[in-house]
Amino acid sequence: MIKEWSLDTTDRRPFHEEPSVSTRHYRDAWMYMQEGKEPLYLDDGRTMFLPAGSKKGLTVEELSAYIQAMDSCESFEQYAEQRFAVWVVKAGENGQMATCSCPVGMKQRVCKHAITVGLWKGTITIPDVAKHAVIGQKRKRGRPTATRPALVRQD
């Protein structure tokens, strides 16, 4: 019974060493690259700092203030404010995906920041489908309109 079950699971759900990257992830990374944000590299060349939010780049002074503030947080509010101000991206080794400190990267192990770093390093290429994907419209604000009765003529 164990032999049959172990062979059966390999056909249904294979184990993935690396996270699977969807077209949505590639599209988000492509749009992130179009924003023109500049990374700030650490001395080792593998660790990059990306600004969170609408900022286009970081200065060395801002980075040193960030690192010092992360070491000396006195409350959780201060920590959360500093934690979500800068994304720390570490490039993967031997062709592995980069890791990111953003919430999506921490949960799904792949995010637009990690893919963008791979694009900058030349280890990842974006498929043309993701570059030319049509972005749908967002829903309007407020409560949706009530459905009208079927088979009633509306003038």
Disulfide bonds with the S-S distance in Angstrom:
none
